[in-house]
Amino acid sequence: MIACHITDQASHQVLTLGGRRYRLTIPTEASDTDPLTYMLPADTFWELRRAAMSAFHEHIHLGRLRQRPVSLDPGPSERWRLVQWLRLLDALPEGVSARELAVDLIARDARHYSAAEWDGSSERKRIARWHRQALAARDGGYRRLLNGI
């Protein structure tokens, strides 16, 4: 168990099992003899939460570990791109220019581009696109990633 927070109505627990984290909400009024009861909020993440709880239940009761949904396990190129987005977001408060970002994240030789080369470069366009996408992900789009949309 990584964390546990108990309120009047429920115990909120974070468990690690099989290299995965599970967040459980268990009603506090249940006795030790009652079967384990999970509570899932009926929100926009209902389907994702249900799938995660089903996988957790199978793991603890049947010893099976399901393959992670693709939306929760990006491939190497997607993971690399998401890391670049995080690096871009980390650099924004420091006032780093788009060209400096391109040099650090994409192409070292962008440092030597003339103004005209930089203006027409695919690196400049990619940094602008990544900037928009990283901001959108930070401001709520990460939820679409988790839902596999």
Short mmCIF file of the C-alpha atoms (twelve columns), coordinates in Angstrom:
data_MODEL
# 
_entry.id   MODEL 
# 
loop_
_atom_site.group_PDB 
_atom_site.id 
_atom_site.type_symbol 
_atom_site.label_atom_id 
_atom_site.label_alt_id 
_atom_site.label_comp_id 
_atom_site.label_asym_id 
_atom_site.label_seq_id 
_atom_site.Cartn_x 
_atom_site.Cartn_y 
_atom_site.Cartn_z 
_atom_site.pdbx_PDB_model_num 
ATOM 1   C CA . MET A 1   0.000   0.000   0.000   1 
ATOM 2   C CA . ILE A 2   1.410   3.353   -1.032  1 
ATOM 3   C CA . ALA A 3   -1.164  5.609   0.608   1 
ATOM 4   C CA . CYS A 4   -4.331  5.422   2.662   1 
ATOM 5   C CA . HIS A 5   -6.755  8.182   3.617   1 
ATOM 6   C CA . ILE A 6   -9.804  7.377   5.726   1 
ATOM 7   C CA . THR A 7   -12.901 9.568   5.922   1 
ATOM 8   C CA . ASP A 8   -16.247 8.988   7.637   1 
ATOM 9   C CA . GLN A 9   -17.672 7.338   4.523   1 
ATOM 10  C CA . ALA A 10  -14.778 5.579   2.804   1 
ATOM 11  C CA . SER A 11  -11.198 4.427   2.868   1 
ATOM 12  C CA . HIS A 12  -9.200  5.742   -0.094  1 
ATOM 13  C CA . GLN A 13  -6.213  3.508   -0.828  1 
ATOM 14  C CA . VAL A 14  -3.454  3.443   -3.421  1 
ATOM 15  C CA . LEU A 15  -1.995  -0.029  -3.948  1 
ATOM 16  C CA . THR A 16  0.778   -1.333  -6.176  1 
ATOM 17  C CA . LEU A 17  0.377   -4.785  -7.602  1 
ATOM 18  C CA . GLY A 18  2.194   -6.319  -10.548 1 
ATOM 19  C CA . GLY A 19  3.923   -3.024  -11.392 1 
ATOM 20  C CA . ARG A 20  0.610   -1.160  -11.564 1 
ATOM 21  C CA . ARG A 21  -1.094  1.321   -9.276  1 
ATOM 22  C CA . TYR A 22  -4.696  0.911   -8.247  1 
ATOM 23  C CA . ARG A 23  -6.745  3.568   -6.490  1 
ATOM 24  C CA . LEU A 24  -9.530  2.034   -4.422  1 
ATOM 25  C CA . THR A 25  -12.431 3.588   -2.587  1 
ATOM 26  C CA . ILE A 26  -13.850 1.153   -0.049  1 
ATOM 27  C CA . PRO A 27  -16.904 1.994   2.103   1 
ATOM 28  C CA . THR A 28  -15.969 2.256   5.794   1 
ATOM 29  C CA . GLU A 29  -19.299 0.870   7.022   1 
ATOM 30  C CA . ALA A 30  -18.441 -2.618  5.675   1 
ATOM 31  C CA . SER A 31  -17.540 -5.229  8.276   1 
ATOM 32  C CA . ASP A 32  -14.635 -7.666  8.059   1 
ATOM 33  C CA . THR A 33  -17.046 -10.478 7.189   1 
ATOM 34  C CA . ASP A 34  -18.667 -8.625  4.267   1 
ATOM 35  C CA . PRO A 35  -17.324 -9.273  0.778   1 
ATOM 36  C CA . LEU A 36  -14.950 -6.606  -0.485  1 
ATOM 37  C CA . THR A 37  -16.954 -3.749  -1.993  1 
ATOM 38  C CA . TYR A 38  -15.489 -1.175  -4.382  1 
ATOM 39  C CA . MET A 39  -17.054 2.197   -5.119  1 
ATOM 40  C CA . LEU A 40  -16.660 3.801   -8.537  1 
ATOM 41  C CA . PRO A 41  -17.744 7.380   -9.217  1 
ATOM 42  C CA . ALA A 42  -20.178 7.671   -12.123 1 
ATOM 43  C CA . ASP A 43  -18.209 10.364  -13.925 1 
ATOM 44  C CA . THR A 44  -16.798 10.794  -17.426 1 
ATOM 45  C CA . PHE A 45  -14.090 8.227   -16.614 1 
ATOM 46  C CA . TRP A 46  -16.591 5.514   -15.669 1 
ATOM 47  C CA . GLU A 47  -15.538 3.134   -18.473 1 
ATOM 48  C CA . LEU A 48  -11.826 3.506   -17.719 1 
ATOM 49  C CA . ARG A 49  -12.361 3.074   -13.977 1 
ATOM 50  C CA . ARG A 50  -14.539 -0.010  -14.549 1 
ATOM 51  C CA . ALA A 51  -11.890 -1.588  -16.794 1 
ATOM 52  C CA . ALA A 52  -9.144  -0.873  -14.246 1 
ATOM 53  C CA . MET A 53  -11.232 -2.289  -11.395 1 
ATOM 54  C CA . SER A 54  -12.064 -5.384  -13.422 1 
ATOM 55  C CA . ALA A 55  -8.350  -5.940  -14.130 1 
ATOM 56  C CA . PHE A 56  -7.535  -5.451  -10.428 1 
ATOM 57  C CA . HIS A 57  -10.272 -7.903  -9.402  1 
ATOM 58  C CA . GLU A 58  -9.009  -10.541 -11.870 1 
ATOM 59  C CA . HIS A 59  -5.460  -10.055 -10.653 1 
ATOM 60  C CA . ILE A 60  -6.209  -10.533 -6.962  1 
ATOM 61  C CA . HIS A 61  -8.819  -13.301 -7.356  1 
ATOM 62  C CA . LEU A 62  -7.652  -15.237 -10.403 1 
ATOM 63  C CA . GLY A 63  -3.942  -14.405 -10.493 1 
ATOM 64  C CA . ARG A 64  -4.253  -13.112 -14.062 1 
ATOM 65  C CA . LEU A 65  -2.678  -9.862  -15.140 1 
ATOM 66  C CA . ARG A 66  -4.383  -8.362  -18.178 1 
ATOM 67  C CA . GLN A 67  -2.470  -6.509  -20.825 1 
ATOM 68  C CA . ARG A 68  -2.675  -2.769  -20.250 1 
ATOM 69  C CA . PRO A 69  -4.991  -0.769  -22.507 1 
ATOM 70  C CA . VAL A 70  -3.046  0.868   -25.339 1 
ATOM 71  C CA . SER A 71  -4.115  4.302   -24.109 1 
ATOM 72  C CA . LEU A 72  -2.294  3.637   -20.810 1 
ATOM 73  C CA . ASP A 73  0.829   2.133   -22.346 1 
ATOM 74  C CA . PRO A 74  2.161   4.278   -25.197 1 
ATOM 75  C CA . GLY A 75  4.728   2.817   -27.555 1 
ATOM 76  C CA . PRO A 76  8.343   4.032   -27.716 1 
ATOM 77  C CA . SER A 77  7.771   6.803   -30.278 1 
ATOM 78  C CA . GLU A 78  4.639   8.076   -28.505 1 
ATOM 79  C CA . ARG A 79  6.452   7.992   -25.155 1 
ATOM 80  C CA . TRP A 80  9.388   9.921   -26.680 1 
ATOM 81  C CA . ARG A 81  7.006   12.567  -28.055 1 
ATOM 82  C CA . LEU A 82  5.204   12.926  -24.709 1 
ATOM 83  C CA . VAL A 83  8.559   13.374  -22.953 1 
ATOM 84  C CA . GLN A 84  9.474   16.086  -25.486 1 
ATOM 85  C CA . TRP A 85  6.172   17.834  -24.728 1 
ATOM 86  C CA . LEU A 86  6.996   17.767  -21.009 1 
ATOM 87  C CA . ARG A 87  10.452  19.179  -21.683 1 
ATOM 88  C CA . LEU A 88  8.867   21.919  -23.813 1 
ATOM 89  C CA . LEU A 89  6.377   22.787  -21.057 1 
ATOM 90  C CA . ASP A 90  9.187   22.849  -18.478 1 
ATOM 91  C CA . ALA A 91  11.140  25.326  -20.620 1 
ATOM 92  C CA . LEU A 92  8.267   27.783  -21.167 1 
ATOM 93  C CA . PRO A 93  8.555   29.640  -17.821 1 
ATOM 94  C CA . GLU A 94  12.240  30.246  -18.563 1 
ATOM 95  C CA . GLY A 95  11.345  32.153  -21.754 1 
ATOM 96  C CA . VAL A 96  13.218  29.787  -24.072 1 
ATOM 97  C CA . SER A 97  12.769  30.683  -27.746 1 
ATOM 98  C CA . ALA A 98  11.208  28.336  -30.288 1 
ATOM 99  C CA . ARG A 99  14.584  27.978  -32.007 1 
ATOM 100 C CA . GLU A 100 16.301  27.038  -28.740 1 
ATOM 101 C CA . LEU A 101 13.575  24.466  -28.119 1 
ATOM 102 C CA . ALA A 102 14.112  23.033  -31.601 1 
ATOM 103 C CA . VAL A 103 17.855  22.785  -30.963 1 
ATOM 104 C CA . ASP A 104 17.313  21.011  -27.636 1 
ATOM 105 C CA . LEU A 105 14.414  18.773  -28.668 1 
ATOM 106 C CA . ILE A 106 14.669  18.074  -32.396 1 
ATOM 107 C CA . ALA A 107 17.704  19.145  -34.424 1 
ATOM 108 C CA . ARG A 108 21.002  20.445  -33.049 1 
ATOM 109 C CA . ASP A 109 21.901  22.060  -36.376 1 
ATOM 110 C CA . ALA A 110 18.830  24.357  -36.226 1 
ATOM 111 C CA . ARG A 111 21.145  26.664  -34.263 1 
ATOM 112 C CA . HIS A 112 22.960  27.467  -37.518 1 
ATOM 113 C CA . TYR A 113 19.886  28.143  -39.691 1 
ATOM 114 C CA . SER A 114 19.652  31.574  -41.247 1 
ATOM 115 C CA . ALA A 115 16.510  33.572  -40.445 1 
ATOM 116 C CA . ALA A 116 15.003  32.551  -43.799 1 
ATOM 117 C CA . GLU A 117 15.905  28.870  -43.286 1 
ATOM 118 C CA . TRP A 118 14.439  28.927  -39.785 1 
ATOM 119 C CA . ASP A 119 11.256  30.638  -40.989 1 
ATOM 120 C CA . GLY A 120 10.602  27.902  -43.558 1 
ATOM 121 C CA . SER A 121 11.911  24.974  -41.518 1 
ATOM 122 C CA . SER A 122 9.916   21.921  -40.519 1 
ATOM 123 C CA . GLU A 123 11.534  22.202  -37.059 1 
ATOM 124 C CA . ARG A 124 9.901   25.609  -36.456 1 
ATOM 125 C CA . LYS A 125 6.534   24.239  -37.557 1 
ATOM 126 C CA . ARG A 126 6.930   21.125  -35.403 1 
ATOM 127 C CA . ILE A 127 7.830   23.154  -32.300 1 
ATOM 128 C CA . ALA A 128 4.768   25.372  -32.863 1 
ATOM 129 C CA . ARG A 129 2.556   22.284  -33.268 1 
ATOM 130 C CA . TRP A 130 4.085   20.577  -30.199 1 
ATOM 131 C CA . HIS A 131 3.607   23.794  -28.223 1 
ATOM 132 C CA . ARG A 132 -0.129  23.870  -29.046 1 
ATOM 133 C CA . GLN A 133 -0.551  20.143  -28.391 1 
ATOM 134 C CA . ALA A 134 1.439   20.185  -25.130 1 
ATOM 135 C CA . LEU A 135 -0.605  23.110  -23.801 1 
ATOM 136 C CA . ALA A 136 -3.841  21.365  -24.796 1 
ATOM 137 C CA . ALA A 137 -2.712  18.148  -23.074 1 
ATOM 138 C CA . ARG A 138 -1.660  20.046  -19.958 1 
ATOM 139 C CA . ASP A 139 -4.952  21.934  -19.847 1 
ATOM 140 C CA . GLY A 140 -7.152  18.840  -19.956 1 
ATOM 141 C CA . GLY A 141 -6.351  16.876  -23.100 1 
ATOM 142 C CA . TYR A 142 -4.470  14.285  -21.044 1 
ATOM 143 C CA . ARG A 143 -7.904  12.979  -20.109 1 
ATOM 144 C CA . ARG A 144 -8.505  12.113  -23.776 1 
ATOM 145 C CA . LEU A 145 -5.174  10.240  -23.772 1 
ATOM 146 C CA . LEU A 146 -6.256  8.211   -20.755 1 
ATOM 147 C CA . ASN A 147 -9.582  7.399   -22.368 1 
ATOM 148 C CA . GLY A 148 -7.894  6.328   -25.611 1 
ATOM 149 C CA . ILE A 149 -9.638  8.971   -27.724 1 
# 
